[in-house]
Amino acid sequence: MYSLAVSDHIMIAHSFKGEIFGPAQEVHGATYGVEVEFRRRELDASGLVCDIGLALQVLKEVLAEFNFKNLDTLPALAGRNTTTEVMAGVIFQRLKARVLKGDVGPGTADSLESLRVLLRESPVAWAAFEGPLR
């Protein structure tokens, strides 16, 4: 399996509900390093997994929905604990939709097989979500 990865980061604010979260029940900030890996079995005729420039552009556009936002105020995330794990899944779903529209290059909607989204919460802790595109 071949893969291509791009990365960016977002700065967010949020709070959690539930005693398990202790002081994180209060509004606090986080900066997530976000890495996305695009995967396919065979390279295209140009020797690519997908267009790296388009992949980075799509990632930036998806992350712009959350960057410098308080996630507690976004209707799409209402009532959810926006843990690192949850956000990895949310970003995966948004990227998946863009990939299936062909936004990372011609022919990629049919040839990319899976994605992996990894959010680095700190140098010692991270979470990921990965899955097939179909």
URNOR-V752045 format. One record per residue. N is the residue number from 0. RES is the residue in three letters. PHI is phi as a letter, one per 40 degrees, with the letter a starting at -180 (999 if undefined). Layout:
# URNOR-V752045
n = [N N]
res = [RES RES]
phi = [PHI PHI]
This chain:
# URNOR-V752045
n = [0 1 2 3 4 5 6 7 8 9 10 11 12 13 14 15 16 17 18 19 20 21 22 23 24 25 26 27 28 29 30 31 32 33 34 35 36 37 38 39 40 41 42 43 44 45 46 47 48 49 50 51 52 53 54 55 56 57 58 59 60 61 62 63 64 65 66 67 68 69 70 71 72 73 74 75 76 77 78 79 80 81 82 83 84 85 86 87 88 89 90 91 92 93 94 95 96 97 98 99 100 101 102 103 104 105 106 107 108 109 110 111 112 113 114 115 116 117 118 119 120 121 122 123 124 125 126 127 128 129 130 131 132 133]
res = [MET TYR SER LEU ALA VAL SER ASP HIS ILE MET ILE ALA HIS SER PHE LYS GLY GLU ILE PHE GLY PRO ALA GLN GLU VAL HIS GLY ALA THR TYR GLY VAL GLU VAL GLU PHE ARG ARG ARG GLU LEU ASP ALA SER GLY LEU VAL CYS ASP ILE GLY LEU ALA LEU GLN VAL LEU LYS GLU VAL LEU ALA GLU PHE ASN PHE LYS ASN LEU ASP THR LEU PRO ALA LEU ALA GLY ARG ASN THR THR THR GLU VAL MET ALA GLY VAL ILE PHE GLN ARG LEU LYS ALA ARG VAL LEU LYS GLY ASP VAL GLY PRO GLY THR ALA ASP SER LEU GLU SER LEU ARG VAL LEU LEU ARG GLU SER PRO VAL ALA TRP ALA ALA PHE GLU GLY PRO LEU ARG]
phi = [999 c a b b b a a a b b b b a b b b h d d c f c c c c c a b a b b c b b b b c b a c b c c c c g b c a c c c c c c c c d d c c c d c b c g b c c c c c d c b d g b c c c d c c c c c c c d c c c d d c c c c g c b h c g c c c b c b a b b b b b c c a c b a a b a b b a c c b]
